[in-house]
Amino acid sequence: MMEMDLEDYIEEVKFQMVDAYDDVLDKQTILSWEEKAREWVEKNHEKCRDIRYRSEDEIYIRVKKEEVCENTARKFYQAFVNKSTDEYWKNFKIV
């Protein structure tokens, strides 16, 4: 496990979405993912042991491996293409 700043995580996932899937995922869709990911962290931070608040502005997450951002982007892309984003968010995990 490794720790990653939440801001870095979000920016890396967005980068992966743009880099690999920009032919399908437009800017608004990617920004919508970011908003929902932030909402998920806010809603689940108390019950998720992989989210740590170091201060009000510093949030760190524990991830299993560096490829988690790439995997997160791929899973969202697949859900978007399959029109199953509701299911994606129902099963979303930060790690």
C-alpha positions in Angstrom: 0.0 0.0 0.0 1.1 3.5 -0.6 -0.4 6.9 0.3 -1.4 9.4 -2.3 -2.7 13.0 -2.0 -6.4 13.1 -3.0 -5.7 16.0 -5.3 -3.0 14.0 -7.1 -5.2 11.0 -7.4 -8.1 13.0 -8.9 -5.8 14.8 -11.4 -4.1 11.5 -12.4 -7.4 9.8 -13.0 -8.6 12.8 -15.1 -5.3 12.7 -17.0 -5.7 9.0 -17.7 -9.3 9.7 -19.0 -8.1 12.4 -21.3 -5.0 10.5 -22.5 -6.8 7.2 -23.3 -10.5 8.0 -23.7 -10.9 11.6 -24.9 -12.5 10.3 -28.1 -15.5 9.2 -25.9 -15.2 11.1 -22.6 -15.7 14.8 -23.1 -14.6 17.5 -20.6 -18.0 17.8 -19.0 -18.2 14.1 -18.4 -14.7 14.1 -16.8 -15.5 17.0 -14.6 -18.7 15.3 -13.5 -16.6 12.3 -12.5 -14.4 14.5 -10.4 -17.4 16.1 -8.7 -18.9 12.7 -7.9 -15.6 11.3 -6.7 -15.2 14.2 -4.3 -18.8 13.7 -3.1 -18.0 10.1 -2.5 -14.9 10.9 -0.4 -16.9 13.4 1.7 -19.7 11.0 2.2 -17.5 7.9 3.0 -14.4 9.3 4.7 -15.5 8.2 8.2 -16.1 4.6 7.3 -13.3 4.1 4.8 -10.1 3.3 6.4 -8.2 4.2 3.3 -9.0 7.9 3.5 -7.0 10.0 6.0 -7.5 13.7 6.8 -4.2 15.3 7.8 -5.8 18.7 7.9 -8.9 20.3 6.5 -7.1 20.8 3.2 -4.9 17.7 3.2 -6.6 14.5 2.4 -4.6 11.3 1.6 -5.8 8.0 0.4 -4.1 4.6 0.6 -4.0 2.8 -2.7 -2.8 -0.7 -3.4 -0.6 0.2 -6.4 0.2 3.0 -8.7 -2.0 1.7 -11.4 -5.1 2.4 -9.4 -5.6 5.7 -11.3 -5.4 4.0 -14.7 -7.8 1.3 -13.5 -10.3 3.8 -12.2 -10.3 5.7 -15.5 -10.7 2.5 -17.4 -13.6 1.3 -15.2 -15.4 4.6 -15.6 -14.9 4.6 -19.4 -16.4 1.1 -19.6 -19.3 2.1 -17.4 -19.9 5.2 -19.5 -19.8 3.2 -22.8 -22.1 0.6 -21.3 -24.4 3.3 -19.9 -24.0 1.9 -16.4 -22.5 4.8 -14.5 -25.1 4.5 -11.8 -23.8 1.0 -11.1 -20.3 2.3 -11.3 -20.9 4.8 -8.5 -22.8 2.3 -6.5 -19.7 0.1 -6.4 -17.1 2.8 -6.4 -14.1 2.4 -4.2 -11.1 4.8 -4.0 -8.5 2.0 -4.0 
